[in-house]
Amino acid sequence: MERKFLEACMKNREAAARIGVRLRPMAAEDALSTAHRVLTGHRPSDGFSALADRKRLDLSLEALAVDRRFTGLFSDEEANTALIRLLEAGYEF
């Protein structure tokens, strides 16, 4: 499951770059620990805000955290944070 998450994360980062969203550099092996750190933070990342502005929250770490393929990688609190951020930003499932 972690390998699939990593693949999805890297694919989303590449897609974000193609639409002009610059995300902070991240080593591939740090994707999951970065996701945990982002989801325990008090506010969404700048990348999340940039993706929201472009109506592409599907490319966010938050969207991956609530994707049923990856929910086992995140705590209930992290998944709830991701869901709340997405809903508050107007993400449509």
PyMOL Python script that loads the backbone (N, CA, C, O; Angstrom):
from pymol import cmd

cmd.read_pdbstr("""\
ATOM      1  N   MET A   1       0.821  -1.183   0.000  1.00  0.00           N
ATOM      2  CA  MET A   1       0.000   0.000   0.000  1.00  0.00           C
ATOM      3  C   MET A   1       0.874   1.260   0.000  1.00  0.00           C
ATOM      4  O   MET A   1       0.550   2.237  -0.675  1.00  0.00           O
ATOM      5  N   GLU A   2       1.970   1.241   0.747  1.00  0.00           N
ATOM      6  CA  GLU A   2       2.856   2.406   0.792  1.00  0.00           C
ATOM      7  C   GLU A   2       3.470   2.689  -0.571  1.00  0.00           C
ATOM      8  O   GLU A   2       3.610   3.848  -0.963  1.00  0.00           O
ATOM      9  N   ARG A   3       3.834   1.637  -1.291  1.00  0.00           N
ATOM     10  CA  ARG A   3       4.416   1.822  -2.630  1.00  0.00           C
ATOM     11  C   ARG A   3       3.410   2.474  -3.562  1.00  0.00           C
ATOM     12  O   ARG A   3       3.760   3.370  -4.330  1.00  0.00           O
ATOM     13  N   LYS A   4       2.163   2.029  -3.496  1.00  0.00           N
ATOM     14  CA  LYS A   4       1.103   2.603  -4.337  1.00  0.00           C
ATOM     15  C   LYS A   4       0.861   4.068  -3.961  1.00  0.00           C
ATOM     16  O   LYS A   4       0.631   4.908  -4.832  1.00  0.00           O
ATOM     17  N   PHE A   5       0.914   4.367  -2.664  1.00  0.00           N
ATOM     18  CA  PHE A   5       0.754   5.746  -2.224  1.00  0.00           C
ATOM     19  C   PHE A   5       1.882   6.597  -2.794  1.00  0.00           C
ATOM     20  O   PHE A   5       1.639   7.683  -3.320  1.00  0.00           O
ATOM     21  N   LEU A   6       3.093   6.116  -2.693  1.00  0.00           N
ATOM     22  CA  LEU A   6       4.249   6.834  -3.217  1.00  0.00           C
ATOM     23  C   LEU A   6       4.082   7.100  -4.713  1.00  0.00           C
ATOM     24  O   LEU A   6       4.329   8.213  -5.178  1.00  0.00           O
ATOM     25  N   GLU A   7       3.665   6.085  -5.465  1.00  0.00           N
ATOM     26  CA  GLU A   7       3.457   6.254  -6.903  1.00  0.00           C
ATOM     27  C   GLU A   7       2.390   7.307  -7.191  1.00  0.00           C
ATOM     28  O   GLU A   7       2.569   8.154  -8.066  1.00  0.00           O
ATOM     29  N   ALA A   8       1.285   7.254  -6.456  1.00  0.00           N
ATOM     30  CA  ALA A   8       0.204   8.217  -6.649  1.00  0.00           C
ATOM     31  C   ALA A   8       0.662   9.628  -6.277  1.00  0.00           C
ATOM     32  O   ALA A   8       0.329  10.597  -6.960  1.00  0.00           O
ATOM     33  N   CYS A   9       1.414   9.732  -5.210  1.00  0.00           N
ATOM     34  CA  CYS A   9       1.915  11.026  -4.756  1.00  0.00           C
ATOM     35  C   CYS A   9       2.841  11.644  -5.809  1.00  0.00           C
ATOM     36  O   CYS A   9       2.703  12.823  -6.136  1.00  0.00           O
ATOM     37  N   MET A  10       3.765  10.873  -6.331  1.00  0.00           N
ATOM     38  CA  MET A  10       4.692  11.379  -7.334  1.00  0.00           C
ATOM     39  C   MET A  10       3.954  11.746  -8.629  1.00  0.00           C
ATOM     40  O   MET A  10       4.281  12.747  -9.267  1.00  0.00           O
ATOM     41  N   LYS A  11       2.981  10.955  -9.005  1.00  0.00           N
ATOM     42  CA  LYS A  11       2.169  11.258 -10.189  1.00  0.00           C
ATOM     43  C   LYS A  11       1.425  12.578  -9.999  1.00  0.00           C
ATOM     44  O   LYS A  11       1.382  13.404 -10.910  1.00  0.00           O
ATOM     45  N   ASN A  12       0.840  12.776  -8.818  1.00  0.00           N
ATOM     46  CA  ASN A  12       0.125  14.021  -8.538  1.00  0.00           C
ATOM     47  C   ASN A  12       1.063  15.224  -8.531  1.00  0.00           C
ATOM     48  O   ASN A  12       0.699  16.300  -9.005  1.00  0.00           O
ATOM     49  N   ARG A  13       2.248  15.046  -8.002  1.00  0.00           N
ATOM     50  CA  ARG A  13       3.228  16.145  -7.980  1.00  0.00           C
ATOM     51  C   ARG A  13       3.622  16.535  -9.400  1.00  0.00           C
ATOM     52  O   ARG A  13       3.760  17.720  -9.702  1.00  0.00           O
ATOM     53  N   GLU A  14       3.800  15.556 -10.262  1.00  0.00           N
ATOM     54  CA  GLU A  14       4.142  15.848 -11.656  1.00  0.00           C
ATOM     55  C   GLU A  14       2.996  16.575 -12.346  1.00  0.00           C
ATOM     56  O   GLU A  14       3.225  17.519 -13.102  1.00  0.00           O
ATOM     57  N   ALA A  15       1.771  16.143 -12.092  1.00  0.00           N
ATOM     58  CA  ALA A  15       0.602  16.796 -12.684  1.00  0.00           C
ATOM     59  C   ALA A  15       0.473  18.231 -12.161  1.00  0.00           C
ATOM     60  O   ALA A  15       0.123  19.135 -12.920  1.00  0.00           O
ATOM     61  N   ALA A  16       0.750  18.444 -10.887  1.00  0.00           N
ATOM     62  CA  ALA A  16       0.692  19.791 -10.315  1.00  0.00           C
ATOM     63  C   ALA A  16       1.725  20.690 -10.990  1.00  0.00           C
ATOM     64  O   ALA A  16       1.433  21.844 -11.304  1.00  0.00           O
ATOM     65  N   ALA A  17       2.911  20.177 -11.211  1.00  0.00           N
ATOM     66  CA  ALA A  17       3.958  20.959 -11.869  1.00  0.00           C
ATOM     67  C   ALA A  17       3.528  21.351 -13.288  1.00  0.00           C
ATOM     68  O   ALA A  17       3.815  22.457 -13.745  1.00  0.00           O
ATOM     69  N   ARG A  18       2.845  20.447 -13.972  1.00  0.00           N
ATOM     70  CA  ARG A  18       2.388  20.743 -15.339  1.00  0.00           C
ATOM     71  C   ARG A  18       1.366  21.870 -15.387  1.00  0.00           C
ATOM     72  O   ARG A  18       1.244  22.548 -16.408  1.00  0.00           O
ATOM     73  N   ILE A  19       0.629  22.081 -14.299  1.00  0.00           N
ATOM     74  CA  ILE A  19      -0.345  23.174 -14.288  1.00  0.00           C
ATOM     75  C   ILE A  19       0.206  24.414 -13.576  1.00  0.00           C
ATOM     76  O   ILE A  19      -0.532  25.359 -13.297  1.00  0.00           O
ATOM     77  N   GLY A  20       1.485  24.400 -13.290  1.00  0.00           N
ATOM     78  CA  GLY A  20       2.143  25.567 -12.725  1.00  0.00           C
ATOM     79  C   GLY A  20       2.136  25.681 -11.221  1.00  0.00           C
ATOM     80  O   GLY A  20       2.417  26.755 -10.689  1.00  0.00           O
ATOM     81  N   VAL A  21       1.822  24.607 -10.515  1.00  0.00           N
ATOM     82  CA  VAL A  21       1.849  24.634  -9.054  1.00  0.00           C
ATOM     83  C   VAL A  21       3.179  24.075  -8.592  1.00  0.00           C
ATOM     84  O   VAL A  21       3.508  22.915  -8.839  1.00  0.00           O
ATOM     85  N   ARG A  22       3.935  24.924  -7.919  1.00  0.00           N
ATOM     86  CA  ARG A  22       5.232  24.498  -7.400  1.00  0.00           C
ATOM     87  C   ARG A  22       5.055  24.028  -5.969  1.00  0.00           C
ATOM     88  O   ARG A  22       4.688  24.802  -5.085  1.00  0.00           O
ATOM     89  N   LEU A  23       5.317  22.769  -5.757  1.00  0.00           N
ATOM     90  CA  LEU A  23       5.238  22.180  -4.424  1.00  0.00           C
ATOM     91  C   LEU A  23       6.643  22.115  -3.842  1.00  0.00           C
ATOM     92  O   LEU A  23       7.628  22.056  -4.579  1.00  0.00           O
ATOM     93  N   ARG A  24       6.728  22.127  -2.539  1.00  0.00           N
ATOM     94  CA  ARG A  24       8.044  22.043  -1.902  1.00  0.00           C
ATOM     95  C   ARG A  24       8.746  20.763  -2.338  1.00  0.00           C
ATOM     96  O   ARG A  24       8.112  19.719  -2.490  1.00  0.00           O
ATOM     97  N   PRO A  25      10.052  20.849  -2.536  1.00  0.00           N
ATOM     98  CA  PRO A  25      10.793  19.640  -2.901  1.00  0.00           C
ATOM     99  C   PRO A  25      10.630  18.568  -1.829  1.00  0.00           C
ATOM    100  O   PRO A  25      10.588  18.852  -0.632  1.00  0.00           O
ATOM    101  N   MET A  26      10.539  17.325  -2.301  1.00  0.00           N
ATOM    102  CA  MET A  26      10.356  16.209  -1.384  1.00  0.00           C
ATOM    103  C   MET A  26      10.979  14.971  -2.023  1.00  0.00           C
ATOM    104  O   MET A  26      10.720  14.653  -3.183  1.00  0.00           O
ATOM    105  N   ALA A  27      11.785  14.299  -1.256  1.00  0.00           N
ATOM    106  CA  ALA A  27      12.333  13.033  -1.731  1.00  0.00           C
ATOM    107  C   ALA A  27      11.213  12.007  -1.759  1.00  0.00           C
ATOM    108  O   ALA A  27      10.351  12.000  -0.880  1.00  0.00           O
ATOM    109  N   ALA A  28      11.220  11.152  -2.754  1.00  0.00           N
ATOM    110  CA  ALA A  28      10.156  10.158  -2.921  1.00  0.00           C
ATOM    111  C   ALA A  28       9.960   9.331  -1.658  1.00  0.00           C
ATOM    112  O   ALA A  28       8.827   9.037  -1.276  1.00  0.00           O
ATOM    113  N   GLU A  29      11.042   8.958  -1.017  1.00  0.00           N
ATOM    114  CA  GLU A  29      10.931   8.102   0.167  1.00  0.00           C
ATOM    115  C   GLU A  29      10.346   8.847   1.371  1.00  0.00           C
ATOM    116  O   GLU A  29      10.008   8.227   2.380  1.00  0.00           O
ATOM    117  N   ASP A  30      10.228  10.162   1.269  1.00  0.00           N
ATOM    118  CA  ASP A  30       9.676  10.957   2.368  1.00  0.00           C
ATOM    119  C   ASP A  30       8.193  11.282   2.184  1.00  0.00           C
ATOM    120  O   ASP A  30       7.623  12.010   2.998  1.00  0.00           O
ATOM    121  N   ALA A  31       7.563  10.764   1.145  1.00  0.00           N
ATOM    122  CA  ALA A  31       6.181  11.137   0.822  1.00  0.00           C
ATOM    123  C   ALA A  31       5.219  10.860   1.976  1.00  0.00           C
ATOM    124  O   ALA A  31       4.408  11.719   2.323  1.00  0.00           O
ATOM    125  N   LEU A  32       5.298   9.700   2.558  1.00  0.00           N
ATOM    126  CA  LEU A  32       4.357   9.349   3.619  1.00  0.00           C
ATOM    127  C   LEU A  32       4.619  10.160   4.886  1.00  0.00           C
ATOM    128  O   LEU A  32       3.675  10.636   5.518  1.00  0.00           O
ATOM    129  N   SER A  33       5.866  10.322   5.260  1.00  0.00           N
ATOM    130  CA  SER A  33       6.154  11.117   6.466  1.00  0.00           C
ATOM    131  C   SER A  33       5.778  12.578   6.242  1.00  0.00           C
ATOM    132  O   SER A  33       5.325  13.246   7.172  1.00  0.00           O
ATOM    133  N   THR A  34       5.957  13.080   5.025  1.00  0.00           N
ATOM    134  CA  THR A  34       5.533  14.445   4.708  1.00  0.00           C
ATOM    135  C   THR A  34       4.016  14.564   4.817  1.00  0.00           C
ATOM    136  O   THR A  34       3.510  15.538   5.372  1.00  0.00           O
ATOM    137  N   ALA A  35       3.298  13.591   4.299  1.00  0.00           N
ATOM    138  CA  ALA A  35       1.832  13.605   4.381  1.00  0.00           C
ATOM    139  C   ALA A  35       1.380  13.638   5.837  1.00  0.00           C
ATOM    140  O   ALA A  35       0.471  14.391   6.187  1.00  0.00           O
ATOM    141  N   HIS A  36       2.005  12.833   6.682  1.00  0.00           N
ATOM    142  CA  HIS A  36       1.652  12.826   8.107  1.00  0.00           C
ATOM    143  C   HIS A  36       1.913  14.201   8.733  1.00  0.00           C
ATOM    144  O   HIS A  36       1.097  14.696   9.511  1.00  0.00           O
ATOM    145  N   ARG A  37       3.036  14.805   8.397  1.00  0.00           N
ATOM    146  CA  ARG A  37       3.381  16.112   8.949  1.00  0.00           C
ATOM    147  C   ARG A  37       2.382  17.184   8.476  1.00  0.00           C
ATOM    148  O   ARG A  37       1.941  18.017   9.268  1.00  0.00           O
ATOM    149  N   VAL A  38       2.035  17.157   7.196  1.00  0.00           N
ATOM    150  CA  VAL A  38       1.090  18.127   6.639  1.00  0.00           C
ATOM    151  C   VAL A  38      -0.280  17.979   7.294  1.00  0.00           C
ATOM    152  O   VAL A  38      -0.940  18.973   7.597  1.00  0.00           O
ATOM    153  N   LEU A  39      -0.697  16.754   7.507  1.00  0.00           N
ATOM    154  CA  LEU A  39      -2.038  16.506   8.043  1.00  0.00           C
ATOM    155  C   LEU A  39      -2.142  16.717   9.546  1.00  0.00           C
ATOM    156  O   LEU A  39      -3.245  16.726  10.091  1.00  0.00           O
ATOM    157  N   THR A  40      -1.021  16.885  10.218  1.00  0.00           N
ATOM    158  CA  THR A  40      -1.074  17.206  11.641  1.00  0.00           C
ATOM    159  C   THR A  40      -0.777  18.682  11.880  1.00  0.00           C
ATOM    160  O   THR A  40      -0.772  19.145  13.021  1.00  0.00           O
ATOM    161  N   GLY A  41      -0.532  19.416  10.801  1.00  0.00           N
ATOM    162  CA  GLY A  41      -0.302  20.858  10.913  1.00  0.00           C
ATOM    163  C   GLY A  41      -1.600  21.597  11.174  1.00  0.00           C
ATOM    164  O   GLY A  41      -2.692  21.046  11.038  1.00  0.00           O
ATOM    165  N   HIS A  42      -1.456  22.843  11.548  1.00  0.00           N
ATOM    166  CA  HIS A  42      -2.627  23.645  11.921  1.00  0.00           C
ATOM    167  C   HIS A  42      -3.297  24.323  10.740  1.00  0.00           C
ATOM    168  O   HIS A  42      -4.418  24.819  10.862  1.00  0.00           O
ATOM    169  N   ARG A  43      -2.628  24.351   9.606  1.00  0.00           N
ATOM    170  CA  ARG A  43      -3.230  24.993   8.449  1.00  0.00           C
ATOM    171  C   ARG A  43      -2.801  24.252   7.178  1.00  0.00           C
ATOM    172  O   ARG A  43      -1.793  23.545   7.170  1.00  0.00           O
ATOM    173  N   PRO A  44      -3.571  24.422   6.123  1.00  0.00           N
ATOM    174  CA  PRO A  44      -3.192  23.776   4.864  1.00  0.00           C
ATOM    175  C   PRO A  44      -1.871  24.354   4.343  1.00  0.00           C
ATOM    176  O   PRO A  44      -1.500  25.484   4.660  1.00  0.00           O
ATOM    177  N   SER A  45      -1.190  23.566   3.555  1.00  0.00           N
ATOM    178  CA  SER A  45       0.068  24.014   2.971  1.00  0.00           C
ATOM    179  C   SER A  45      -0.187  25.033   1.864  1.00  0.00           C
ATOM    180  O   SER A  45      -1.311  25.165   1.378  1.00  0.00           O
ATOM    181  N   ASP A  46       0.851  25.742   1.474  1.00  0.00           N
ATOM    182  CA  ASP A  46       0.741  26.673   0.349  1.00  0.00           C
ATOM    183  C   ASP A  46       0.385  25.921  -0.931  1.00  0.00           C
ATOM    184  O   ASP A  46      -0.346  26.434  -1.777  1.00  0.00           O
ATOM    185  N   GLY A  47       0.905  24.708  -1.065  1.00  0.00           N
ATOM    186  CA  GLY A  47       0.586  23.893  -2.239  1.00  0.00           C
ATOM    187  C   GLY A  47      -0.897  23.558  -2.295  1.00  0.00           C
ATOM    188  O   GLY A  47      -1.493  23.559  -3.373  1.00  0.00           O
ATOM    189  N   PHE A  48      -1.495  23.271  -1.150  1.00  0.00           N
ATOM    190  CA  PHE A  48      -2.925  22.997  -1.089  1.00  0.00           C
ATOM    191  C   PHE A  48      -3.701  24.218  -1.563  1.00  0.00           C
ATOM    192  O   PHE A  48      -4.638  24.099  -2.352  1.00  0.00           O
ATOM    193  N   SER A  49      -3.308  25.387  -1.081  1.00  0.00           N
ATOM    194  CA  SER A  49      -3.987  26.622  -1.475  1.00  0.00           C
ATOM    195  C   SER A  49      -3.844  26.889  -2.964  1.00  0.00           C
ATOM    196  O   SER A  49      -4.800  27.305  -3.618  1.00  0.00           O
ATOM    197  N   ALA A  50      -2.653  26.652  -3.502  1.00  0.00           N
ATOM    198  CA  ALA A  50      -2.440  26.848  -4.939  1.00  0.00           C
ATOM    199  C   ALA A  50      -3.279  25.872  -5.761  1.00  0.00           C
ATOM    200  O   ALA A  50      -3.837  26.245  -6.792  1.00  0.00           O
ATOM    201  N   LEU A  51      -3.365  24.635  -5.310  1.00  0.00           N
ATOM    202  CA  LEU A  51      -4.207  23.654  -6.005  1.00  0.00           C
ATOM    203  C   LEU A  51      -5.675  24.030  -5.897  1.00  0.00           C
ATOM    204  O   LEU A  51      -6.426  23.843  -6.854  1.00  0.00           O
ATOM    205  N   ALA A  52      -6.102  24.558  -4.753  1.00  0.00           N
ATOM    206  CA  ALA A  52      -7.489  24.986  -4.583  1.00  0.00           C
ATOM    207  C   ALA A  52      -7.808  26.128  -5.545  1.00  0.00           C
ATOM    208  O   ALA A  52      -8.881  26.160  -6.146  1.00  0.00           O
ATOM    209  N   ASP A  53      -6.873  27.062  -5.687  1.00  0.00           N
ATOM    210  CA  ASP A  53      -7.074  28.184  -6.606  1.00  0.00           C
ATOM    211  C   ASP A  53      -7.280  27.712  -8.043  1.00  0.00           C
ATOM    212  O   ASP A  53      -8.003  28.342  -8.814  1.00  0.00           O
ATOM    213  N   ARG A  54      -6.642  26.605  -8.395  1.00  0.00           N
ATOM    214  CA  ARG A  54      -6.747  26.067  -9.754  1.00  0.00           C
ATOM    215  C   ARG A  54      -7.824  24.983  -9.873  1.00  0.00           C
ATOM    216  O   ARG A  54      -7.967  24.338 -10.912  1.00  0.00           O
ATOM    217  N   LYS A  55      -8.572  24.802  -8.785  1.00  0.00           N
ATOM    218  CA  LYS A  55      -9.638  23.782  -8.748  1.00  0.00           C
ATOM    219  C   LYS A  55      -9.090  22.384  -9.061  1.00  0.00           C
ATOM    220  O   LYS A  55      -9.707  21.611  -9.794  1.00  0.00           O
ATOM    221  N   ARG A  56      -7.912  22.076  -8.486  1.00  0.00           N
ATOM    222  CA  ARG A  56      -7.264  20.781  -8.697  1.00  0.00           C
ATOM    223  C   ARG A  56      -6.873  20.131  -7.373  1.00  0.00           C
ATOM    224  O   ARG A  56      -5.784  19.575  -7.237  1.00  0.00           O
ATOM    225  N   LEU A  57      -7.768  20.211  -6.410  1.00  0.00           N
ATOM    226  CA  LEU A  57      -7.496  19.580  -5.125  1.00  0.00           C
ATOM    227  C   LEU A  57      -7.382  18.070  -5.223  1.00  0.00           C
ATOM    228  O   LEU A  57      -6.910  17.423  -4.288  1.00  0.00           O
ATOM    229  N   ASP A  58      -7.806  17.505  -6.332  1.00  0.00           N
ATOM    230  CA  ASP A  58      -7.626  16.069  -6.538  1.00  0.00           C
ATOM    231  C   ASP A  58      -6.156  15.684  -6.541  1.00  0.00           C
ATOM    232  O   ASP A  58      -5.826  14.509  -6.383  1.00  0.00           O
ATOM    233  N   LEU A  59      -5.270  16.655  -6.718  1.00  0.00           N
ATOM    234  CA  LEU A  59      -3.826  16.400  -6.737  1.00  0.00           C
ATOM    235  C   LEU A  59      -3.171  16.590  -5.370  1.00  0.00           C
ATOM    236  O   LEU A  59      -1.957  16.435  -5.244  1.00  0.00           O
ATOM    237  N   SER A  60      -3.945  16.919  -4.365  1.00  0.00           N
ATOM    238  CA  SER A  60      -3.396  17.229  -3.040  1.00  0.00           C
ATOM    239  C   SER A  60      -3.134  15.970  -2.210  1.00  0.00           C
ATOM    240  O   SER A  60      -3.693  14.902  -2.461  1.00  0.00           O
ATOM    241  N   LEU A  61      -2.262  16.139  -1.211  1.00  0.00           N
ATOM    242  CA  LEU A  61      -2.031  15.058  -0.247  1.00  0.00           C
ATOM    243  C   LEU A  61      -3.314  14.741   0.501  1.00  0.00           C
ATOM    244  O   LEU A  61      -3.574  13.588   0.846  1.00  0.00           O
ATOM    245  N   GLU A  62      -4.120  15.773   0.751  1.00  0.00           N
ATOM    246  CA  GLU A  62      -5.380  15.574   1.450  1.00  0.00           C
ATOM    247  C   GLU A  62      -6.302  14.637   0.664  1.00  0.00           C
ATOM    248  O   GLU A  62      -6.957  13.770   1.244  1.00  0.00           O
ATOM    249  N   ALA A  63      -6.347  14.816  -0.644  1.00  0.00           N
ATOM    250  CA  ALA A  63      -7.189  13.941  -1.471  1.00  0.00           C
ATOM    251  C   ALA A  63      -6.684  12.501  -1.427  1.00  0.00           C
ATOM    252  O   ALA A  63      -7.478  11.560  -1.415  1.00  0.00           O
ATOM    253  N   LEU A  64      -5.376  12.333  -1.403  1.00  0.00           N
ATOM    254  CA  LEU A  64      -4.829  10.974  -1.292  1.00  0.00           C
ATOM    255  C   LEU A  64      -5.142  10.370   0.075  1.00  0.00           C
ATOM    256  O   LEU A  64      -5.399   9.171   0.183  1.00  0.00           O
ATOM    257  N   ALA A  65      -5.119  11.196   1.109  1.00  0.00           N
ATOM    258  CA  ALA A  65      -5.366  10.689   2.467  1.00  0.00           C
ATOM    259  C   ALA A  65      -6.785  10.169   2.641  1.00  0.00           C
ATOM    260  O   ALA A  65      -7.018   9.288   3.469  1.00  0.00           O
ATOM    261  N   VAL A  66      -7.737  10.695   1.878  1.00  0.00           N
ATOM    262  CA  VAL A  66      -9.118  10.215   2.000  1.00  0.00           C
ATOM    263  C   VAL A  66      -9.479   9.228   0.884  1.00  0.00           C
ATOM    264  O   VAL A  66     -10.603   8.729   0.829  1.00  0.00           O
ATOM    265  N   ASP A  67      -8.538   8.958   0.016  1.00  0.00           N
ATOM    266  CA  ASP A  67      -8.751   7.959  -1.036  1.00  0.00           C
ATOM    267  C   ASP A  67      -8.818   6.582  -0.368  1.00  0.00           C
ATOM    268  O   ASP A  67      -7.923   6.210   0.390  1.00  0.00           O
ATOM    269  N   ARG A  68      -9.855   5.849  -0.648  1.00  0.00           N
ATOM    270  CA  ARG A  68     -10.041   4.562   0.056  1.00  0.00           C
ATOM    271  C   ARG A  68      -8.886   3.591  -0.149  1.00  0.00           C
ATOM    272  O   ARG A  68      -8.720   2.667   0.646  1.00  0.00           O
ATOM    273  N   ARG A  69      -8.088   3.777  -1.192  1.00  0.00           N
ATOM    274  CA  ARG A  69      -6.921   2.909  -1.395  1.00  0.00           C
ATOM    275  C   ARG A  69      -5.873   3.122  -0.314  1.00  0.00           C
ATOM    276  O   ARG A  69      -5.072   2.228  -0.038  1.00  0.00           O
ATOM    277  N   PHE A  70      -5.874   4.323   0.310  1.00  0.00           N
ATOM    278  CA  PHE A  70      -4.789   4.683   1.218  1.00  0.00           C
ATOM    279  C   PHE A  70      -5.228   4.999   2.642  1.00  0.00           C
ATOM    280  O   PHE A  70      -4.394   5.393   3.458  1.00  0.00           O
ATOM    281  N   THR A  71      -6.494   4.841   2.965  1.00  0.00           N
ATOM    282  CA  THR A  71      -6.956   5.235   4.302  1.00  0.00           C
ATOM    283  C   THR A  71      -6.264   4.466   5.421  1.00  0.00           C
ATOM    284  O   THR A  71      -6.155   4.968   6.540  1.00  0.00           O
ATOM    285  N   GLY A  72      -5.803   3.273   5.138  1.00  0.00           N
ATOM    286  CA  GLY A  72      -5.105   2.495   6.159  1.00  0.00           C
ATOM    287  C   GLY A  72      -3.757   3.072   6.556  1.00  0.00           C
ATOM    288  O   GLY A  72      -3.181   2.668   7.566  1.00  0.00           O
ATOM    289  N   LEU A  73      -3.255   4.009   5.775  1.00  0.00           N
ATOM    290  CA  LEU A  73      -1.957   4.622   6.077  1.00  0.00           C
ATOM    291  C   LEU A  73      -2.069   5.807   7.029  1.00  0.00           C
ATOM    292  O   LEU A  73      -1.061   6.310   7.524  1.00  0.00           O
ATOM    293  N   PHE A  74      -3.299   6.252   7.282  1.00  0.00           N
ATOM    294  CA  PHE A  74      -3.501   7.466   8.057  1.00  0.00           C
ATOM    295  C   PHE A  74      -4.385   7.212   9.261  1.00  0.00           C
ATOM    296  O   PHE A  74      -5.263   6.348   9.239  1.00  0.00           O
ATOM    297  N   SER A  75      -4.139   7.981  10.314  1.00  0.00           N
ATOM    298  CA  SER A  75      -4.979   7.884  11.509  1.00  0.00           C
ATOM    299  C   SER A  75      -6.340   8.511  11.196  1.00  0.00           C
ATOM    300  O   SER A  75      -6.498   9.232  10.211  1.00  0.00           O
ATOM    301  N   ASP A  76      -7.311   8.220  12.053  1.00  0.00           N
ATOM    302  CA  ASP A  76      -8.630   8.830  11.888  1.00  0.00           C
ATOM    303  C   ASP A  76      -8.522  10.355  11.960  1.00  0.00           C
ATOM    304  O   ASP A  76      -9.186  11.063  11.203  1.00  0.00           O
ATOM    305  N   GLU A  77      -7.699  10.849  12.856  1.00  0.00           N
ATOM    306  CA  GLU A  77      -7.523  12.295  13.005  1.00  0.00           C
ATOM    307  C   GLU A  77      -6.943  12.911  11.727  1.00  0.00           C
ATOM    308  O   GLU A  77      -7.401  13.964  11.284  1.00  0.00           O
ATOM    309  N   GLU A  78      -5.946  12.264  11.140  1.00  0.00           N
ATOM    310  CA  GLU A  78      -5.355  12.778   9.900  1.00  0.00           C
ATOM    311  C   GLU A  78      -6.371  12.762   8.758  1.00  0.00           C
ATOM    312  O   GLU A  78      -6.471  13.721   7.992  1.00  0.00           O
ATOM    313  N   ALA A  79      -7.117  11.671   8.652  1.00  0.00           N
ATOM    314  CA  ALA A  79      -8.135  11.570   7.593  1.00  0.00           C
ATOM    315  C   ALA A  79      -9.221  12.621   7.792  1.00  0.00           C
ATOM    316  O   ALA A  79      -9.689  13.219   6.823  1.00  0.00           O
ATOM    317  N   ASN A  80      -9.623  12.850   9.033  1.00  0.00           N
ATOM    318  CA  ASN A  80     -10.628  13.873   9.316  1.00  0.00           C
ATOM    319  C   ASN A  80     -10.116  15.267   8.962  1.00  0.00           C
ATOM    320  O   ASN A  80     -10.849  16.074   8.391  1.00  0.00           O
ATOM    321  N   THR A  81      -8.872  15.545   9.297  1.00  0.00           N
ATOM    322  CA  THR A  81      -8.268  16.830   8.941  1.00  0.00           C
ATOM    323  C   THR A  81      -8.280  17.014   7.436  1.00  0.00           C
ATOM    324  O   THR A  81      -8.650  18.077   6.937  1.00  0.00           O
ATOM    325  N   ALA A  82      -7.874  15.975   6.707  1.00  0.00           N
ATOM    326  CA  ALA A  82      -7.855  16.038   5.248  1.00  0.00           C
ATOM    327  C   ALA A  82      -9.257  16.297   4.706  1.00  0.00           C
ATOM    328  O   ALA A  82      -9.447  17.150   3.840  1.00  0.00           O
ATOM    329  N   LEU A  83     -10.230  15.561   5.216  1.00  0.00           N
ATOM    330  CA  LEU A  83     -11.607  15.710   4.750  1.00  0.00           C
ATOM    331  C   LEU A  83     -12.144  17.114   5.028  1.00  0.00           C
ATOM    332  O   LEU A  83     -12.768  17.723   4.159  1.00  0.00           O
ATOM    333  N   ILE A  84     -11.909  17.619   6.215  1.00  0.00           N
ATOM    334  CA  ILE A  84     -12.380  18.964   6.567  1.00  0.00           C
ATOM    335  C   ILE A  84     -11.749  20.008   5.655  1.00  0.00           C
ATOM    336  O   ILE A  84     -12.441  20.896   5.157  1.00  0.00           O
ATOM    337  N   ARG A  85     -10.448  19.910   5.436  1.00  0.00           N
ATOM    338  CA  ARG A  85      -9.782  20.876   4.553  1.00  0.00           C
ATOM    339  C   ARG A  85     -10.371  20.832   3.145  1.00  0.00           C
ATOM    340  O   ARG A  85     -10.632  21.868   2.534  1.00  0.00           O
ATOM    341  N   LEU A  86     -10.571  19.634   2.651  1.00  0.00           N
ATOM    342  CA  LEU A  86     -11.121  19.494   1.306  1.00  0.00           C
ATOM    343  C   LEU A  86     -12.532  20.080   1.219  1.00  0.00           C
ATOM    344  O   LEU A  86     -12.848  20.819   0.286  1.00  0.00           O
ATOM    345  N   LEU A  87     -13.364  19.751   2.184  1.00  0.00           N
ATOM    346  CA  LEU A  87     -14.743  20.253   2.175  1.00  0.00           C
ATOM    347  C   LEU A  87     -14.784  21.769   2.316  1.00  0.00           C
ATOM    348  O   LEU A  87     -15.547  22.441   1.622  1.00  0.00           O
ATOM    349  N   GLU A  88     -13.971  22.302   3.206  1.00  0.00           N
ATOM    350  CA  GLU A  88     -13.933  23.765   3.392  1.00  0.00           C
ATOM    351  C   GLU A  88     -13.448  24.485   2.142  1.00  0.00           C
ATOM    352  O   GLU A  88     -13.823  25.634   1.907  1.00  0.00           O
ATOM    353  N   ALA A  89     -12.625  23.828   1.345  1.00  0.00           N
ATOM    354  CA  ALA A  89     -12.109  24.422   0.120  1.00  0.00           C
ATOM    355  C   ALA A  89     -13.058  24.196  -1.068  1.00  0.00           C
ATOM    356  O   ALA A  89     -12.783  24.644  -2.181  1.00  0.00           O
ATOM    357  N   GLY A  90     -14.166  23.504  -0.823  1.00  0.00           N
ATOM    358  CA  GLY A  90     -15.146  23.302  -1.881  1.00  0.00           C
ATOM    359  C   GLY A  90     -14.914  22.106  -2.776  1.00  0.00           C
ATOM    360  O   GLY A  90     -15.470  22.026  -3.870  1.00  0.00           O
ATOM    361  N   TYR A  91     -14.098  21.181  -2.319  1.00  0.00           N
ATOM    362  CA  TYR A  91     -13.800  19.984  -3.115  1.00  0.00           C
ATOM    363  C   TYR A  91     -15.066  19.140  -3.252  1.00  0.00           C
ATOM    364  O   TYR A  91     -15.788  18.908  -2.282  1.00  0.00           O
ATOM    365  N   GLU A  92     -15.314  18.695  -4.467  1.00  0.00           N
ATOM    366  CA  GLU A  92     -16.469  17.845  -4.719  1.00  0.00           C
ATOM    367  C   GLU A  92     -16.002  16.411  -4.983  1.00  0.00           C
ATOM    368  O   GLU A  92     -15.164  16.160  -5.849  1.00  0.00           O
ATOM    369  N   PHE A  93     -16.550  15.507  -4.233  1.00  0.00           N
ATOM    370  CA  PHE A  93     -16.171  14.095  -4.360  1.00  0.00           C
ATOM    371  C   PHE A  93     -16.957  13.422  -5.467  1.00  0.00           C
ATOM    372  O   PHE A  93     -16.772  12.231  -5.720  1.00  0.00           O
TER     373      PHE A  93
END
""", "prot")
cmd.dss("prot")
cmd.show_as("cartoon", "prot")
cmd.util.cbc("prot")
cmd.orient("prot")
